[in-house]
Structures are given as structure tokens and as C-alpha cells.
């Protein structure tokens, strides 16, 4: 994992996220800011055509399955709906999916 977050890897990751902006109806002028990196990368997406920024979490390849990530997002929605605890509200893509994916050429040094 040491090479996963090198400068060239971060540039490819940012390019991948940029290619998905339309999935959330974000414009090409959206400004992406890297918020943090741990096992995942988190970006803030500021689009002047939207009222509020979105936060996009990019999962590390091979860390969790798609089903595990979807389960987490559905669990967050269930907690919000039951008013058990205040959680973030996952934002669906234009096709209603809670996940979007891109291929990433991962080079680990």
C-alpha cells in the first residue's frame, strides 16, 4: 500500500474522480479538493451551480467489495430514516445508484 498514494497515483485518482462528476450532475468546472487519505481518499467537490458541496469517498482497490460498501450506505440511510442518529446522507447518482466506479491503473511501489 505504500506506493498507492504517491503523487502520480494521486493524479490518476483525481482524474478518475473528475471523470465521474457528471454522474452526480456536477459540472466540468467543479473544483476538487483532497480532504484526507487513509484507507480511502475523500474529496470535496465544489460546483458553483449547486447549493452545497458534495463529499466523494473513493475506496481503496480490493479493500471492500461493492456489496459491503452498498450495505454500509444502506445502513446509513436506515439510521437516518429511523432518526436513530444523525449521519451523512449518501447522494445517489443520476441513475439512482449510491456507487459509481472507474478503472484505476494501480501501481504499488
Phi and psi in degrees as a GROMACS rama.xvg file:
@    title "Ramachandran Plot"
@    xaxis  label "Phi"
@    yaxis  label "Psi"
@TYPE xy
-55.5495  -40.8556  UNK-2
-85.9992  -4.20046  UNK-3
-63.1457  -31.1407  UNK-4
-116.392  39.4036  UNK-5
-75.9768  165.541  UNK-6
-54.3227  -44.9287  UNK-7
-68.0323  -34.0165  UNK-8
-67.787  -39.7829  UNK-9
-65.0336  -36.307  UNK-10
-65.3985  -41.9483  UNK-11
-66.4488  -38.0851  UNK-12
-63.1617  -46.9613  UNK-13
-60.7984  -41.6116  UNK-14
-60.8919  -41.0345  UNK-15
-62.4524  -44.8986  UNK-16
-64.0551  -43.1005  UNK-17
-57.9257  -37.3885  UNK-18
-69.1825  -14.4954  UNK-19
-100.426  -5.2984  UNK-20
-54.2372  -37.4685  UNK-21
-62.3299  -23.5335  UNK-22
-61.7388  -29.9349  UNK-23
-104.309  17.1088  UNK-24
57.5245  37.7858  UNK-25
-93.7035  142.575  UNK-26
-76.9805  166.729  UNK-27
-66.9926  -16.6623  UNK-28
-85.525  3.09373  UNK-29
-60.5938  132.439  UNK-30
-93.2334  124.065  UNK-31
-100.074  131.029  UNK-32
-125.504  124.956  UNK-33
-70.2054  120.518  UNK-34
-88.2874  -49.8804  UNK-35
-161.884  163.036  UNK-36
-134.488  128.815  UNK-37
-137.498  -120.202  UNK-38
-74.2849  -17.1891  UNK-39
-125.595  165.226  UNK-40
-109.971  138.605  UNK-41
-122.965  127.68  UNK-42
-117.553  146.375  UNK-43
-98.783  130.857  UNK-44
-113.871  109.156  UNK-45
-103.796  117.359  UNK-46
-120.353  122.092  UNK-47
-62.9606  -15.2097  UNK-48
-89.2154  0.591655  UNK-49
-118.221  155.283  UNK-50
-71.5185  -33.0033  UNK-51
-139.999  153.946  UNK-52
-72.5872  159.673  UNK-53
-107.976  153.284  UNK-54
-111.371  126.731  UNK-55
-113.08  122.019  UNK-56
-102.969  127.149  UNK-57
-109.716  119.404  UNK-58
-81.7926  142.181  UNK-59
-63.0877  133.478  UNK-60
-56.5473  133.383  UNK-61
76.5717  4.97589  UNK-62
-84.4342  -48.7621  UNK-63
-132.073  153.294  UNK-64
-79.5082  162.32  UNK-65
-57.1254  -42.0537  UNK-66
-62.5068  -38.7051  UNK-67
-66.3498  -41.0079  UNK-68
-67.539  -44.1194  UNK-69
-61.0212  -39.8373  UNK-70
-60.8463  -43.5373  UNK-71
-60.3562  -44.35  UNK-72
-67.2005  -39.4656  UNK-73
-66.3196  -36.6358  UNK-74
-63.0875  -44.3682  UNK-75
-58.7233  -44.0396  UNK-76
-64.3251  -38.464  UNK-77
-65.7253  -40.8962  UNK-78
-63.199  -40.49  UNK-79
-64.8375  -46.2102  UNK-80
-62.8029  -36.4535  UNK-81
-82.7927  -3.8916  UNK-82
54.4534  37.4983  UNK-83
-78.9269  -43.5697  UNK-84
-153.974  149.202  UNK-85
-79.4266  122.493  UNK-86
-127.031  170.208  UNK-87
-63.056  157.438  UNK-88
-108.239  107.235  UNK-89
-57.9255  136.731  UNK-90
-101.964  121.266  UNK-91
-73.6102  151.981  UNK-92
-75.4834  175.318  UNK-93
-61.3361  -23.5861  UNK-94
-92.5248  5.44603  UNK-95
92.8809  -4.01742  UNK-96
-77.4046  148.464  UNK-97
-89.9318  -8.29899  UNK-98
-127.309  149.182  UNK-99
-137.401  150.655  UNK-100
-136.197  155.941  UNK-101
-141.492  154.423  UNK-102
-80.1736  135.146  UNK-103
-127.131  130.498  UNK-104
-80.2239  96.51  UNK-105
-88.8469  122.718  UNK-106
-119.843  108.939  UNK-107
-101.811  124.955  UNK-108
